[in-house]
Structures are given as structure tokens and as C-alpha cells.
Amino acid sequence: MVALVREMVRDLIADFVSALAVRLCEWLAEEGATLGAATAVVTAQVAALVAKWMGKIGRLLNALAHSVQKLKPILRAIGPPRRR
């Protein structure tokens, strides 16, 4: 379960970096065309993009934590592993 979430988070981060790279050229062009006047708009767009991806990652981590909490009683009932 943890490995699956780790892979999903890794993929989401890779997607975020890809989206950031694609939009970076657009944002640089906006900044250059407006001689820096679009800084506030670009900053808001970057913040929105980061918030969107952090929300996705946060939901995955919350779901993992919830699943682990649901597994605790089952693991306690099974008991500790036996030593050989």
C-alpha cells in the first residue's frame, strides 16, 4: 500500500514538473511582454498550480493514513510476528 502511494506521489510530482516546464515559457513571455507588470498575475498562476498538485498529493496521503488506521485493529488481532 505504501509503495503504491509512493509511486503515485512520484508520478504526480513528475506531472507537476512537466506542467511547470510547459507553462514556464508562457509565464516568461508574459513577464517579458509586460516588462514585469504581469508579475502579480504570474505569481497567482504559479500558486494556483502548486495548490492544485499539493491537493492531489494531500488526498493520497490522507487516504493512506486512513487505510493504515483501519488496519491497526486487524494487525493487533494477528499479533506480533513469531521469531524463528
VENFENUR-V690142 format. One record per residue. PHI is phi in whole degrees, 0 to 359 (NA if undefined). Layout:
phi->PHI
phi->PHI
This chain:
phi->NA
phi->295
phi->298
phi->297
phi->295
phi->301
phi->296
phi->294
phi->295
phi->301
phi->295
phi->296
phi->295
phi->298
phi->297
phi->298
phi->298
phi->297
phi->297
phi->296
phi->297
phi->294
phi->280
phi->300
phi->299
phi->298
phi->293
phi->295
phi->295
phi->299
phi->297
phi->293
phi->292
phi->258
phi->55
phi->92
phi->291
phi->269
phi->303
phi->296
phi->293
phi->296
phi->300
phi->295
phi->294
phi->296
phi->298
phi->295
phi->295
phi->297
phi->298
phi->299
phi->288
phi->294
phi->297
phi->297
phi->293
phi->299
phi->297
phi->296
phi->293
phi->295
phi->296
phi->296
phi->299
phi->297
phi->295
phi->296
phi->298
phi->290
phi->278
phi->306
phi->299
phi->293
phi->294
phi->295
phi->294
phi->290
phi->94
phi->288
phi->293
phi->280
phi->271
phi->263
